[in-house]
Amino acid sequence: MKLPETFKKLACHSIESRGWRCFFELNEVNLILRFFKKYDSELFLSESISSILKYGFIDIDAPLSTNVRAFCRHSVALGMRNALFFKSTEDFFVIQDNYSFEGVYFPNRNIFLYSKGCMDPRSKIESLLRKFKVKEIFYHDYFDSDTKFGGVRVGHNSPYHYYYFKIPALYRTIKIADDLGCPISVLTDPDGDFLSIKDVFGSSISSEFSYNFSDDIKEGGVPKEYDANCFYFIVGFRKNWVNLEVKSKIDYLVMNSGDRRFVDFLKYNDTPNKTCFWFGVTSGKRFWLEEAETYISLIGKLSKKFDALFFIDGWTSSLTKSDDFPGEIKFDKDVEIADRIIDMVKEKYGANALSLVGKSAPEKISICRNVDFFFANHATGSLWVSRVAKIPGVTHISNAARGSAVSQHDHPHSKLIPSHLVRDVENTKDSDPFQISYSIETEDFLQFFETCGV
């Protein structure tokens, strides 16, 4: 393969557009469309993993030829992304990020065709080409060498993407390995591992698998640069590729994998004998302007009615940290808000509130077993307490993000505050819906909560 010398003329096109077709012959266009229709799906992961476990390499259809196969036994690390290198009548790369299949890059034509949902497509190929420019001699030798499979990678720095895209794909991967009776190595990304894969999939609590994968799971084991003798595969599914049965099984496995060490913390605070409420705070890309004041007022009302314990939730920490992890800078604003709420409710009402900001997902899941009701945003803020633990509660979100939040996040036991009580701020036609903050008057929120029957 001739590596491109520059990416100044790089062409990036969505497969759904027509602009890319001038780069290919008519018969090639039809073959590419057929290739995307087949592999922009769960099938790419299934065929790839099955092939790897059976033969030690990936064997799929070639995108530009009929009745021709493409083979992969090499990959390039792009941070938490990955590029699989395929040899065929014309060599190509499959790019992996949120999903196992995000598009195809043809280096000899310097064009990247990406699928729907691929974020920042140009930056992914530019990262790949920078690797070639810096380590050109290495990759020329590497792509001609024999390799072995180093393992599947699972990780994402967003808890939402991790849980909705990565964990279901890993579940499917392990099921394939289990059905074939083959062990498979699993490597998690530092800063991107929110659950203990050993506890969820490899422990005795799981009756899903006949094989115990604990010995083949390396927590935080993804190297910055791959082993020169190995290739790797990133797992990831689109949300709509996962059926309700699989979602329910995953939720059950995760809910039963909570950090048992946190039980002592719960006993110390006499949690089982108290009514427990969960309050999620948000200070990142969007926030509810009156959130802290409303939560303080709400805790005041609840503390008069219940012998209660209040948990203030926020940023979730990954289980392992890389050397360049920025520390608490990612959630210091959440800490500030939580501390303010905790201090105020103690001073005004004598209420006992505890911060979960910066705790890990397994710790939070253990807390969820004792929670009776929650308040949080209708997005990642409700992930552990609502999607996983199935606790009832009240959620909130901007009107701009309302449609996307409802379709992308599964919170069937929550009540989303009505849109007429929400006023978006700084909303322009160019604004990212999930970046827009909003206002909900404290009294309106309190009145809505009264209708929930708590």
C-alpha positions in Angstrom: 0.0 0.0 0.0 1.2 3.5 -0.9 0.7 5.7 2.1 -0.6 9.2 1.3 2.0 11.9 1.6 -0.4 14.6 2.7 -4.0 15.1 3.9 -4.5 18.6 2.4 -6.7 17.1 -0.4 -8.4 14.7 1.8 -12.1 14.1 0.7 -14.6 13.3 3.4 -18.2 12.4 2.4 -21.2 11.0 4.2 -22.4 7.8 2.5 -25.8 9.3 2.4 -24.6 12.2 0.1 -23.9 11.9 -3.6 -20.7 14.0 -3.7 -18.4 11.0 -3.3 -19.7 9.1 -6.3 -17.4 11.0 -8.8 -14.4 9.3 -7.1 -15.6 5.9 -8.2 -16.8 4.0 -11.3 -20.5 3.3 -11.5 -20.2 -0.4 -10.7 -18.0 0.6 -7.7 -20.6 3.0 -6.4 -23.2 0.2 -6.3 -20.7 -2.2 -4.6 -19.9 0.4 -2.0 -23.6 1.1 -1.3 -24.1 -2.7 -0.9 -21.0 -2.9 1.4 -22.3 -0.1 3.7 -25.8 -1.6 3.8 -24.4 -4.9 5.0 -21.7 -3.8 7.4 -23.0 -0.6 8.8 -24.8 -2.8 11.3 -24.3 -5.3 14.1 -23.1 -7.8 11.4 -19.7 -6.2 11.1 -18.8 -6.9 14.7 -20.4 -10.4 14.6 -18.6 -11.5 11.4 -15.3 -9.9 12.5 -15.2 -11.5 16.0 -16.3 -14.9 14.7 -13.6 -14.8 12.1 -10.9 -13.6 14.5 -11.7 -16.4 17.0 -11.8 -19.1 14.3 -8.9 -18.0 12.0 -6.9 -15.3 13.8 -7.9 -12.6 11.4 -10.9 -10.7 10.0 -12.4 -12.0 6.8 -15.2 -9.9 5.2 -16.5 -8.9 1.7 -14.4 -6.5 -0.2 -16.1 -3.1 -0.8 -15.0 -2.6 -4.5 -15.2 -6.1 -6.0 -17.7 -8.9 -6.4 -16.9 -12.3 -4.9 -13.6 -11.0 -3.4 -12.7 -11.1 0.2 -10.8 -8.5 2.4 -8.6 -9.6 5.2 -7.4 -7.7 8.3 -4.7 -8.5 10.8 -3.4 -5.0 11.5 -4.7 -1.9 13.3 -3.6 1.6 14.2 -4.3 3.2 17.6 -5.8 6.6 17.4 -6.3 7.4 21.1 -9.7 5.8 22.0 -10.3 5.3 18.3 -9.0 2.6 16.0 -8.3 2.0 12.3 -8.4 -1.6 11.0 -6.3 -2.1 7.9 -7.7 -4.5 5.3 -5.8 -6.0 2.3 -7.8 -6.7 -0.8 -7.9 -5.8 -4.5 -7.7 -2.2 -3.2 -6.5 -1.7 0.4 -8.7 0.2 2.8 -9.2 1.1 6.5 -12.4 0.7 8.6 -12.5 3.4 11.2 -13.8 2.6 14.7 -14.8 5.0 17.5 -18.3 5.0 19.1 -19.2 2.1 16.9 -17.2 -0.8 15.5 -18.0 0.4 12.0 -18.0 4.2 11.3 -16.8 4.3 7.7 -14.2 3.3 5.1 -11.0 5.2 4.1 -9.5 4.4 0.8 -5.8 5.6 1.1 -4.9 5.3 -2.6 -7.8 7.7 -3.5 -7.5 9.7 -0.2 -11.3 9.6 0.4 -13.2 8.7 3.6 -16.8 7.6 3.3 -18.5 7.7 6.7 -21.8 6.5 8.0 -24.5 8.3 9.9 -23.5 9.1 13.4 -19.7 9.3 12.7 -18.6 12.4 14.7 -15.7 14.6 13.4 -14.9 12.4 10.4 -12.1 14.5 9.0 -10.2 14.6 12.3 -10.2 10.8 12.5 -8.4 10.5 9.1 -6.1 13.4 9.8 -5.0 11.6 13.0 -4.4 8.4 11.0 -2.3 10.2 8.4 -0.3 12.0 11.0 0.6 8.6 12.4 1.8 7.6 9.0 3.8 10.7 8.5 5.6 10.4 11.9 6.1 6.6 11.7 6.1 5.8 8.0 8.9 3.2 8.1 7.3 1.4 11.0 3.9 1.1 9.3 5.3 0.0 6.0 7.0 -2.9 7.9 4.0 -3.5 10.2 1.4 -3.9 7.5 3.6 -6.6 5.9 4.2 -8.5 9.1 2.5 -11.5 10.7 0.4 -10.6 13.8 -1.8 -12.1 16.4 -5.0 -10.8 17.9 -4.3 -8.6 20.9 -7.9 -8.3 22.1 -11.1 -6.3 21.9 -11.0 -2.7 23.3 -13.9 -1.2 25.3 -13.9 2.3 26.7 -15.3 5.8 26.3 -14.8 9.0 28.3 -18.6 9.5 28.4 -20.6 7.3 30.7 -23.6 7.5 28.3 -21.6 6.4 25.3 -19.9 3.8 27.4 -23.1 2.2 28.6 -25.3 2.6 25.6 -22.8 1.8 22.8 -19.9 -0.1 24.3 -21.3 -2.5 27.0 -24.0 -4.0 24.7 -21.4 -4.6 22.0 -19.1 -6.2 24.5 -22.0 -8.4 25.7 -22.5 -9.6 22.1 -18.8 -10.2 21.7 -18.6 -12.3 24.8 -21.7 -14.3 23.7 -20.0 -15.1 20.4 -16.9 -16.2 22.1 -18.9 -18.3 24.6 -20.9 -19.9 21.8 -17.7 -20.9 20.0 -16.1 -22.1 23.2 -13.2 -19.7 22.7 -11.6 -17.4 25.3 -11.2 -13.7 24.2 -9.0 -11.0 25.7 -10.8 -7.8 26.8 -8.8 -4.6 27.3 -10.4 -1.5 28.9 -9.3 2.1 28.2 -7.9 4.1 31.1 -10.1 7.2 31.7 -12.9 5.3 29.8 -13.8 2.4 32.0 -16.8 3.0 34.2 -17.7 -0.5 35.1 -15.6 -3.5 36.2 -15.9 -5.9 33.3 -14.7 -8.7 35.5 -17.6 -8.1 37.9 -20.3 -7.6 35.2 -19.3 -10.4 32.8 -16.7 -12.6 34.5 -18.0 -13.3 37.9 -20.2 -16.1 39.3 -23.3 -13.8 39.5 -23.6 -14.2 35.7 -25.4 -17.3 34.5 -25.2 -16.0 30.9 -21.9 -17.5 30.1 -20.4 -20.9 30.6 -16.9 -19.6 30.5 -15.5 -17.3 33.2 -13.7 -14.5 31.4 -12.0 -12.9 34.5 -8.5 -14.1 33.6 -8.8 -12.7 30.1 -9.9 -9.2 31.2 -7.2 -6.5 31.6 -8.7 -3.5 33.4 -7.0 -0.3 32.1 -4.9 -2.5 29.8 -5.0 -0.6 26.5 -1.5 0.6 25.6 -1.0 4.1 24.1 0.8 2.4 21.2 -0.1 -1.1 20.2 2.1 -4.1 20.4 3.9 -4.3 17.1 3.0 -8.0 16.9 -0.7 -7.6 17.5 -3.9 -6.0 16.2 -7.0 -4.9 18.1 -10.7 -4.4 17.6 -12.9 -1.7 19.2 -16.5 -2.8 20.1 -19.5 -0.5 19.8 -23.1 -0.7 18.7 -25.7 1.9 17.8 -28.4 2.2 20.3 -31.1 0.9 17.9 -29.1 -2.3 17.3 -29.8 -3.5 20.8 -33.2 -5.1 21.6 -35.1 -4.8 24.8 -34.3 -8.3 26.0 -30.5 -7.6 25.7 -30.9 -4.2 27.4 -32.8 -5.9 30.3 -30.1 -8.6 30.7 -27.3 -6.0 30.7 -29.1 -3.8 33.3 -29.6 -6.9 35.5 -25.9 -7.9 35.2 -24.7 -4.4 35.9 -27.1 -3.8 38.8 -25.8 -7.0 40.5 -22.2 -6.0 40.0 -22.1 -2.9 42.3 -19.2 -2.3 44.7 -19.9 -4.5 47.7 -17.3 -2.5 49.7 -19.7 0.3 49.8 -22.1 -1.7 52.0 -20.2 -0.6 55.1 -20.7 3.1 54.1 -24.5 2.5 53.8 -24.7 0.7 57.2 -22.7 3.4 58.9 -25.4 5.9 57.8 -28.3 3.7 58.8 -29.4 3.8 55.1 -31.8 0.8 55.1 -33.9 2.4 57.8 -34.2 5.8 56.1 -36.1 7.1 53.0 -33.4 7.9 50.5 -33.5 10.6 47.8 -31.0 11.1 45.0 -30.4 14.6 43.5 -28.3 14.9 40.4 -26.4 18.2 39.8 -25.1 19.3 36.4 -22.4 22.0 35.8 -20.9 21.0 32.5 -22.0 21.7 29.0 -25.6 22.7 30.2 -27.3 23.3 33.5 -30.6 24.2 35.1 -30.2 27.8 36.4 -32.3 27.3 39.5 -31.1 23.8 40.3 -29.3 24.3 43.6 -31.9 26.6 45.0 -34.7 24.2 44.0 -33.0 21.2 45.5 -32.3 23.0 48.8 -36.0 23.9 49.0 -37.1 20.4 48.1 -34.8 18.8 50.7 -36.3 21.2 53.3 -39.8 19.9 52.5 -38.8 16.2 52.3 -36.9 16.4 55.6 -40.0 17.5 57.4 -42.0 14.6 56.0 -39.5 11.7 56.1 -36.6 10.4 58.2 -34.5 10.9 55.1 -31.0 10.7 53.8 -30.1 12.7 50.7 -27.5 11.8 48.1 -26.1 14.6 45.9 -24.8 13.1 42.6 -22.6 14.5 39.8 -19.6 13.5 37.8 -18.8 9.8 37.6 -15.1 8.8 37.8 -13.6 6.1 35.6 -12.1 3.1 37.4 -8.6 3.6 36.1 -6.7 6.8 35.3 -4.0 7.4 32.7 -0.8 9.3 33.6 -2.1 12.5 32.0 -5.6 12.4 33.6 -6.5 16.0 34.6 -7.6 15.0 38.1 -10.6 16.6 39.7 -10.7 19.5 37.2 -13.3 17.6 35.3 -15.8 17.7 38.1 -14.8 20.6 40.4 -17.9 22.6 39.6 -20.1 19.6 40.5 -18.2 19.4 43.8 -18.8 23.1 44.5 -22.5 22.8 43.9 -22.9 19.6 45.9 -20.9 21.1 48.8 -23.1 24.2 48.8 -26.3 22.2 48.9 -25.0 19.9 51.6 -23.9 22.8 53.8 -27.1 24.8 53.3 -29.5 21.9 54.1 -27.5 21.0 57.2 -27.6 24.6 58.4 -31.3 25.4 57.5 -33.0 22.1 58.1 -30.5 19.8 60.0 -30.8 17.4 57.0 -28.1 14.8 56.4 -26.8 14.9 52.8 -23.9 13.1 51.3 -21.9 13.8 48.1 -21.5 11.1 45.4 -19.6 13.5 43.0 -16.5 11.8 41.7 -17.5 8.3 43.0 -17.3 5.4 40.6 -20.3 3.8 38.9 -20.0 0.5 41.0 -20.2 2.7 44.1 -23.2 4.6 42.8 -25.0 1.4 41.8 -24.6 0.1 45.3 -26.2 3.3 46.6 -29.0 3.0 44.1 -30.2 -0.2 45.8 -31.4 1.9 48.7 -32.7 5.0 46.8 -36.5 5.5 46.9 -36.8 8.5 44.5 -34.5 10.7 42.4 -34.3 14.1 40.7 -31.8 14.5 37.8 -31.5 15.6 34.2 -33.1 13.4 31.5 -29.7 12.4 30.1 -26.5 10.9 31.5 -27.4 12.4 34.9 -30.1 9.8 35.3 -28.1 6.8 33.9 -27.2 4.8 37.0 -30.3 5.6 39.2 -32.9 5.4 36.5 -31.8 3.3 33.5 -29.8 0.8 35.5 -31.6 0.8 38.9 -35.1 1.5 37.6 -35.8 3.9 40.5 -38.8 6.3 40.0 -38.1 10.0 39.8 -38.5 13.4 38.1 -36.2 14.5 35.3 -35.6 17.8 33.5 -33.9 18.9 30.3 -34.0 21.9 28.0 -36.8 22.1 25.4 -34.1 22.2 22.6 -32.7 18.8 23.8 -36.0 17.3 24.8 -36.7 15.2 21.7 -33.2 13.9 21.5 -33.0 13.2 25.2 -36.2 11.2 25.2 -35.2 9.1 22.1 -31.6 8.5 23.2 -31.9 7.9 27.0 -34.1 5.1 28.5 -35.7 6.4 31.7 -39.1 4.6 31.7 -39.8 5.0 35.4 -39.3 8.8 35.4 -41.6 11.7 34.9 -40.1 14.5 32.7 -41.2 17.9 33.7 -43.6 19.5 31.1 -42.1 21.6 28.4 -44.3 24.6 29.2 -42.5 24.9 32.6 -39.1 25.1 30.9 -37.5 28.2 29.4 -34.3 27.8 27.3 -31.6 30.4 27.5 -29.0 31.4 24.9 -30.8 29.3 22.3 -29.8 30.2 18.7 -30.3 28.3 15.5 -26.6 27.3 15.5 -26.6 26.1 19.2 -26.0 22.4 20.0 -29.3 21.4 21.7 -27.3 19.6 24.5 -25.3 22.7 25.2 -28.3 24.9 26.0 -29.0 25.8 29.6 -32.5 26.4 30.8 -34.7 27.9 33.6 -37.4 26.2 35.6 -38.9 28.3 38.4 -38.5 26.6 41.8 -42.2 26.9 42.7 -43.2 25.3 39.4 -40.8 22.4 40.0 -42.1 21.9 43.6 -45.7 21.9 42.4 -45.0 19.4 39.7 -43.3 17.1 42.2 -46.4 17.2 44.4 -48.3 15.5 41.6 -45.9 12.5 41.8 -47.5 11.0 44.9 -44.4 10.7 47.0 
